[in-house]
Amino acid sequence: MSIQLKDTGLYRTDAYINGQWVSGDEGEVFAVSNPATGEIIAQVASVSAEQTSEAIAAAELAMQSWRALPAKARCDLLERWHQLILDNKEDLAQLMTMEQGKPLHEARGEVLYGASFLKWFAEEGKRVYGDVLPATPDRRSIVIKQPIGVVAAITPWNFPNAMITRKVAPALAVGCAIVLKPAAETPLSALALAELAERAGLPAGLFSVLPTSDVVAVGGEMTSNPTVKKLTFTGSTAVGKLLMRQCADTVKRTSMELGGNAPVIIFDDADLEKAVAGTLVSKYRNSGQTCICANRIMVQEGIYDAFVKKFSQAVKGFCIGDGLDEKTTHGPVITEKAAQEIHSKVESAVAAGAKVITGGKISDKGTHFYEPTVLTDVNDQMRLFKEEIFGPVAPIFKFSTEAEAIAMANDTEFGLAAYIYTNDMGCIWRVSEGIEYGMVGVNETAISSEIIPFGGVKESGQGREGSKYGLDDYLETKYICIGGI
Ligand code: SIN
């Protein structure tokens, strides 16, 4: 194992349940590998359904005294955890790059992004207000907000740190306890976060981390256990639908941050430099493995050729490789299977007439690397138009009119993020309002942060994460009527 950390205590391979570091039942483990090299970097404890149930029971108990604390006490603790994450930024980034593959500069950015949710909710958690409603003279009608209860979270491998803190911070801030199943590909970042939470003084049971290779058993326990009052999930739409069905029997609240199929709509009057730069970032961030990545790049016919030329020139300059190498601009995709799946979408587009401007194949750097790709002559019948690509492939579609662009953008079951490039204020308003998406970036694709409500519509999910709205997902609204006044 070649992980070199300044603080070796952050390399944890046991599960963290009720404040204890424990092995999987019967010593079960699963291997975690570095997607850039294939090297096995850890054997991690694989927890069972029984251990999940123990973590949930511990969470329920721990929550009783946690929710009774003044909000300030809970939030002070989140502040300490935030600071420890900042202090250990470099180690957390190294761990992330080794298990996930993203280049170090992106991993460092994600650690800061992840930490920002702790800071934000440490502040926002002090502002859980209720209401006094106008009522008749002999009664008072009051609304209070209370923590929803034990939360279960299932998080993805593409953002092994920030997707955790985006859920855990609001849950803890309002007085809930949370049990987390991190992705099997990237449990080390989650376990390092638990180590830092413990160092910050988080009481046992409030945050358990349950790595597992038996997702069906652990997910089944999380969704069926009646003590869990809410499930929060980031991942694919197919799995999200399954989890929602499983949660129906105990009527759990769910938050779902699911797949996307983001259009970037570039109008003739757009600033070409800005449109190219923004689309490059959006498309190729994390090698295209981001739910809000540009999936369908739609360019108006008057600017189409100039855009394709400038965009593909920039893509040809990318340097793919091991994310630990500071020269690397783009890392591997998560698995060999993922690279093959990306390639099958490209192949089917090419068979239907798409033209490869650059890339178009698995790289000779290794089976996990897909060449940054640009395709033209693409159309709305292709899989690349209908499905989330989740890889470094940019299909560039052509459109003529604003109405056509809106129709194309909406021609999908997804509705997470969309982007528009134009300087026409009327067009900005018409298109922003006309497209069915939870988030719209106008002349900007770097739209994520802790202060915004992240989330989608249609089959991209429900609920919002981050921002003042992100607290609501962890709160119940209670109405109290005081009569006889
Ligand atoms: C995601 O891919 O779901 C997260 C992206 C982000 O937070 O910017």
Residues whose N, C-alpha, C, O or C-beta is under 5 A from the ligand:
A	BS01	SIN	Q289 T290 C291 I292 S448
